[in-house]
Structure formats: C-alpha cells, structure tokens
C-alpha cells in the first residue's frame, strides 16, 4: 500500500563538472494539481565527481556537492539533513538518493526516474 508520496526527476543538462536535474513531487494525500506534479519545476545540481565516487548522501549536501537551485512547488520540509542548519526538502533528498542509487547500480548517469511509495 502506498503512503502517497510521488517524486519524479529528469536530466536537464550536463557539463564537465555538474549535472542538473529537474524534479517534482507531491504528497498525494494533500491537495495538489496532477498536471503540475510533472512540471519538474525544482532544480538540483550534482557534482559529477560526487556521483562517480559514490559519496554518502549527507556528505554531498554538507560539502555543497549537491545544491538545490530551486525547490519544487510542493516541496515538503519534514526532515533536516546535513549539518543541522540546512533544511533540505524531502522530495529533493529522495530524488538525489534515487539518482545516486541508480548510478551505483548501472554505472550510468540516470536520465529520468521516479519514486512512489
């Protein structure tokens, strides 16, 4: 049974040093517009080196190797990550976690994906 959390991401751009993903998400138990769920209106930048070295998730946020450029519309702030001072949205953390897991599994830069639970 689903808890009602949906997170989506897709590759926007890539250069020698960083990868940019669009992401979106929603807690579908709360009010949201389905059409806007897939806008990928949030932006995340990931340092390629961090992805290739399979760094620990909290470490990449603390070291600013992952940056949330823009939060998605329905971002959810339920947790704190990294050094305790920075509050990173749940959907952004979920997207980054999935991107790192997919890269580790396939040894390729993921182009798109989702997490539903």
VENKA-V725385 format. One record per residue. N is the residue number from 1. PSI is psi in degrees with one decimal (NA if undefined). BURIAL is # if it has 24 or more other ideal C-beta (glycine too) atoms within 12 Angstrom, else .. Layout:
BEGIN
N,PSI,BURIAL ; N,PSI,BURIAL
END
This chain:
BEGIN
1,136.2,. ; 2,143.8,. ; 3,-13.5,. ; 4,22.4,. ; 5,129.0,# ; 6,130.5,# ; 7,132.9,# ; 8,147.6,# ; 9,154.5,# ; 10,149.8,# ; 11,130.9,# ; 12,-47.2,# ; 13,161.7,. ; 14,138.5,. ; 15,-165.6,. ; 16,-26.8,. ; 17,-25.7,. ; 18,159.0,# ; 19,137.3,# ; 20,130.4,# ; 21,143.2,# ; 22,145.3,# ; 23,157.6,# ; 24,163.1,# ; 25,166.9,# ; 26,151.9,# ; 27,105.1,# ; 28,-0.2,. ; 29,-10.4,. ; 30,170.9,. ; 31,132.4,. ; 32,162.5,# ; 33,122.2,. ; 34,-42.3,. ; 35,-33.2,. ; 36,-12.7,. ; 37,-31.4,# ; 38,27.1,# ; 39,-20.2,. ; 40,47.7,# ; 41,-8.9,# ; 42,154.3,# ; 43,132.9,# ; 44,133.9,# ; 45,133.3,# ; 46,129.4,# ; 47,128.0,# ; 48,-39.2,. ; 49,-41.4,. ; 50,-40.1,# ; 51,-44.0,# ; 52,-27.8,. ; 53,2.5,. ; 54,50.2,. ; 55,160.4,. ; 56,139.1,. ; 57,-49.7,# ; 58,-32.2,. ; 59,-39.9,. ; 60,-30.4,# ; 61,-43.3,# ; 62,-41.5,. ; 63,5.9,. ; 64,30.6,. ; 65,-11.9,# ; 66,127.4,# ; 67,134.5,# ; 68,106.4,# ; 69,-40.9,. ; 70,131.8,. ; 71,149.1,# ; 72,161.4,# ; 73,-45.3,# ; 74,25.1,# ; 75,146.2,# ; 76,121.1,# ; 77,84.4,. ; 78,-19.5,. ; 79,162.6,. ; 80,141.9,. ; 81,159.5,# ; 82,-124.4,# ; 83,7.3,. ; 84,-20.5,. ; 85,-36.0,. ; 86,128.7,. ; 87,118.2,. ; 88,134.6,# ; 89,148.5,# ; 90,-41.5,# ; 91,-37.9,# ; 92,-45.6,# ; 93,-41.8,# ; 94,-44.0,# ; 95,-47.0,# ; 96,-42.7,# ; 97,-45.0,# ; 98,-41.0,# ; 99,-45.9,# ; 100,-42.3,# ; 101,-43.4,. ; 102,-40.1,# ; 103,-44.2,# ; 104,-39.8,. ; 105,-45.0,. ; 106,-10.7,. ; 107,33.6,. ; 108,154.5,. ; 109,119.2,# ; 110,139.8,# ; 111,-27.9,. ; 112,163.5,. ; 113,178.7,# ; 114,160.7,# ; 115,124.8,# ; 116,123.4,. ; 117,NA,.
END
